[in-house]
Amino acid sequence: MESTQNKPHVAVLASPGMGHVTPLLELAKRLVVDHGFHVTFLSITTDAPPAQLQLLSNPSLPSDLHVVSLPSVDVSQQANDVSVRIVLVVQETLKSLPFVLKNLQPRIKSLVFDPFCTIAHDVAADLSIHTYLFLTSSASFLALTMYFPTINAEVNGDHSKIAEEVLVPGCKPLLLDDLIPGVLMPQLLLMSNRLPIVNGVLVNTWEELEPVTLHSIRESPFFLGLPAPPVYPIGPLTKEGELVTSALESSKLMTWLDQQPAGSVVYVSFGSGGTLSGKQMSELALGLELSQKRFVWVARPPSEASVSGNFFKASFDADDPASYLPKGFLDRTRGRGLVTSSWAPQVAVLSHQSVAGFVTHCGWNSVLESILHGVVMIAWPLYAEQRMNARFLVDAGVAVWPEAEEDDGKRVVGRCEVERVVRTILDEEGEGLRRRVRELQGTAVKALKVGGPSNGSLDRLAKEWRES
């Protein structure tokens, strides 16, 4: 067996948040298990949610995957906006990166980082270390990122002048309403301008999921004319198993699912960071009740301040949902619904035979997990590029998107609309959606198998790293 000292050594760096850490950790595990690499996972601990810290301390991680925690920094007086705060945390934390990289043994061949950590390239370049960006979103997002400097130049930085449809060369049109304010931000322009200097871009997608966009990136004259690095579609990389820290709650949930008929349950979760307002939470609850369908709901406390209010707080701690759900809701839906206030083993839930639908915030990790397990979605985007993802899912024929209405100056999805979309995906009307998601599920499984395009893409990259 090859000793650790003789194995190629790669470092992986993720910004705080489960949506960033999860796919990079899965990449690290595959490099160790499937390709015989030694991987150091650099963990940014400042603002890391408890669920992230527990994930990275899982004793079942492969022996040649080592987690190194970077020193904490104080950003307590800084911005509360999620994207801005992550950027500040990364900037302060990576001041320690030169020392860390210099002292990793054996010397690392390459550094892989997520979009919020692109400033790490400068440190790596000074040490003659190759860098790779792992885009934890879609190929469509990558194409938009590559095209964004052109858009920005055309409107002289005034994004209010951007047309209602954004026409990325060779790709499907994107609606401006899906891109502002969550996508077309100064941070995206920074990432766009740094793309040409990395050695490659890994994307968590696969050929059959985004064939038009991937073909355009490879073949369109516009993209061929850019100083862009090679693109490696290596997805879907999703959790294969989960650390269950709340064994009693998890056991109760899975036992309940075992007792439900096949294809009868809708799973409701807005990711590790998503939150609803009190009004929206009440309407969702009453809509689930009206639907008379079975459900599992991860119902975290509401927030009036932010739709990403749980981003830095994701944990397994429990609150009493009776304190913020409509009065009597839990009693009236007892037996037909199960509510947990903190956490559910999402992969186990989505892979369960009783689950046929998923109300999701459309974070890319959740999207991939749902498709990989053949589960139709109700798209409920909250922040970042989630509206863009939601539109993609509807166009792909694997999701429905409920319509919101104005309510006291805010957009709220009413209870009757909730009832309609839940019935749509679970009843006969949703058969076309179910058929389509099963088709994509089949392509996802094939992509990761030996001889599949994503497997081959990662094989080629691993070979390059071995030979570098």
C-alpha angles and dihedrals in degrees: 000000000000112000121236090247091059097044119097108261122220128176123214122200124193131182117232118284135075092252090062102035098047100063094040091051090050089051090050092051092050092050090053100040102034102029106030097241130152107231130191113200110206109210123202102211100183109103090357109152116239091249090059093051091050092048092054093047093054107137091214094069112121115272094241092053108088123188115213116190115217116222116276120248133202114248095146093126095046135098123310096208105111098228095042092046093050090051091051093047091050094047093052096040096050091061083087094049098093091058093045096049093046091055100046111113130239094030111263120245098201142008120217119196140170125246095271092056101054091119086073087075092077092055092047093047091054087056094045091247118147116237133213129188116221106203106208092199138059133305086244088061089049092052091050090048091053091048097043097088088058091050091046092051093048092057096035091240094305101124092185086075095058113116120253088250120048109211109203107191112267093358136102114274116267122216115236090220088064093052105045127104097356102052116018097068135133089259090061091053090053091053091045092055092049097050095088093057099058121086095233146347122232115201126197096227139082138231099258094047096056107014097149095050096044091048090050093050089052101038112021113109089227094057093039087057093057123092088242128153124235116287120224117195101202104160164170090049106168137148112294093190138359138229106241109206096164098056096168094050092044093048091050092050096047092045089053091051090050088060095054126090118259114275095007105109133082116205117213121199135139097202130256094306109027123111136180130214118254091253093049092047091053092049091049091050094048091046091054088050092050092050091063087214128133117258146176112207130190094205111184121185113283125251128205092191106058142007088216095047095130096048095107094030105056106144146138095251115124132228125185106262091199087074094064107022122086114286111270094007095119092049094046093050097039111137093015097060137033122204126195120182101208122021148351130193091252099190091050091048096048092047093051115110093229093060117088104155140041127200099205141174087226097242104167095244091054091046092054093045091051094050093043089056096041098246123150116229140222102210113225106164118191112172148343113025093337096112088054089051092047092054090050092052094050091048089049090056097240102103146039123217117214117225118242125212132208112267118175091330095314133096111246131175105226127226094251091053090050089052091050098051094043090053090045095059097040101040131066090277089071097057093103090053091049092049092050095048090050089054091053090044089059092051091049093054092048092048091061097044123095105281092023120124097247093045090049092048092056090043091057092048093048090051091052090052093048092052097042 
